[in-house]
């Protein structure tokens, strides 16, 4: 009975920690913002040749669990969000360079998961002569530290694109891509669009 009560109380406490942590991890700036400037999410881009660009989006950290179905769902959602924002920025780059659209040549995904550190079991205390006790009395049969089931998950996507003046089948119209992403992420640009100017490609 004591073990069952301990597990139930710990489960409730950990769920509460996940909810609060998730709230605290919310982006402090619009999603579609340049990487840096004191934040750990956003986009970067660089020209890789005449009409060729590489665009990377680093997604905000998500609170998740270390394994299981929830972790799998969070991973899929984080990858999808990072890809959407990278495509949005690629469309902005195309428009800024005077192109109607772009073609995606390669997509690279990276998902990094950092597990939380173990923490002291709140039901454990060490008595005189280093004897271990439970708060409800008697010997303590569990480890004094609990392995956290939670982790931070971050997704990074890089798309290498070729800008096109007349998008063909399988290519993306920049204006349509921007419009679709604004519908999907209505608050991603903030009250005022936060997109930074696109760097000019190197002269050849």
N, C-alpha and C positions, 0 to 999 in steps of 0.2 A: 504493500500500500504506500509506504514511504517513497519507494522508487517511482511508482506511478505518479504520485503527487509532484515529485521533483521534476520529472520529465514534462508534465503538463504545464507547470509554472514556467519552466525554462522555455518551452515552446511559445507560450504567450508572450513572454518578455522578448524573445528573439524576433517574433513577428512584428512587435511594436518597434523594435530597433530598426528593422528593415523599412518600415513605413516612414519613420522619421528621417532616416538617412536618405531615402529616396527623395523626400521633399527638400532636404538640404542640398542635394546634388543638382538641383534645377539650374539651367543655364542662366547666368547673370546678364548676358547680352543676347541679342538675336542670334538664332541658329546660323543664318547666312551672314557671318562676319569673318573678317580676315583672322587667320590664326596669329596668336601673339597678343600684344597689347595687354598683358596681364591675364590672359585667359588660356585655357588648355584645350579649346576646341575651335574649329573654324576651317577655312580653306586657304590653300596656297596654290599658285600656278606659276609655270615658267614656260617660255617658248623653247621648243626643242628642234626647230628648223622652220623653213618657209611654210607657213600655214599649219604647223604642227605644234601642239601644246600638251603639256602634262598638268593635270589638275588633281590635287589631293584634298580630301576632306577628312578631318579628324573629328569624330563624333564625340559629344559629351559623355562623360562616364555614367554608366548605368549601374545601379545596385542590383545584384542578382544573387543566386545561390551557386554553390560550387559544382553541383551536378544535378541531373534529373531533367524532367520535362520543362520546368520553368526556365532553367538555364538554356535549354535548346531554343525555346521561344524567344527569350531575350536576345540570344545571339542572332537569330534570323532578323528580328526587328532592328537591331543595331546595324547590321550589315545593310539592310534595306534603306534605313535612314541615311547612312553615310553615302551610299550610292546615289540616292536622290539628290542630296545636296551637292555632290560632286558634279552630277549632270547639270544641275541648275547653274552652277558657276561656269561650267563649260559653255553653256548657252549664252551666258553674259559675256564671256570672252569672245565668242563668235560675233555677237552683236557689236561689241566695242571695236573689233577689228574690221568691221564692215562686211561680214559674211552673213549669209542667210541661214546657214546650218552647219552641222558637223557630223563626222562619222567617228564612232568609237572603234579604235584599233585594238586596244587591250584594256582589260580591267584587272586590277590586282587588289585582293582583299587581305586584310590582316586583322585578327581579333586577339586582343591581349586580355587575359584574366588574371587578376591579382587577388589571391585569397586573403581574408582577414587573418590577423594574428589570433592565437589562442588567448583566452582571458580567464581570470580566476573564477571558479565556481562560487556564486554568491551563497551557496548553502554550506560551504566548507569553512572551517576555521581550525587553526593549529593551536592546540592547548599546551599546557606545561609538558616538559620533557618530549616535545615534538610529537605528541600523540594527536592523531587526526580525529576530529569529531564532526558530526552533523549537527546543525542548529537544533534539530528536534531531539538530540541526545543519542548516545550510543556511538559505536565505531562508524566511521565513514567509509563505505565500500567503493566509492567512485574516485576517479582521478581528481586532483585538486584544481586542474585547469581543464577548460572545455574548448574543444576545437570548434571554431566558428563555422557555421554552414554558409556564410555569406562571402561575397567577393565583389570587386569592382571589375566591370567589363567595359572595354573600349574597342571600338571598331574604326579602322582606317581604310579608306578606299582611294585608289589612284586610277584615274582614267587617262589614257593617252588618246588624243583626238586629232583628227585632220579636219580643218575648217573647209567648208564648201560653199560656193556661191549659189548653186542650184541643187539642193538636197535631192538625192535619188532614193529609190526604194531601200529600206533598211537604214537610212540615215535620219537624222533628227533635224527638224525645223526649229531654229532657236526660239522664235517668238512663241511657238506652240509649247515648247518645253518649259519656258518661263511661266506661261499662263497655267499650265497643268500643275507645276510645283507651287505656285501661289495658291491654287485651290486646295492642294493637299496640305500645305503648311502656311495657313493664312497669317500667322504671327512671326514667321521666320525672318522677315526683314525689319521687324520692329515698327514703331510709329513712323520712322523715316528710314528709307532704304539705307542699309549699312554697308553695302558693297563698296569696296575700295576700287580706285581706278586700276585698269588693267595695264600692266607694264608693256611697253612697246617691244616688239620683237627685235632682235639684233639686226643691224644692217648687213647686207651681204655684198 
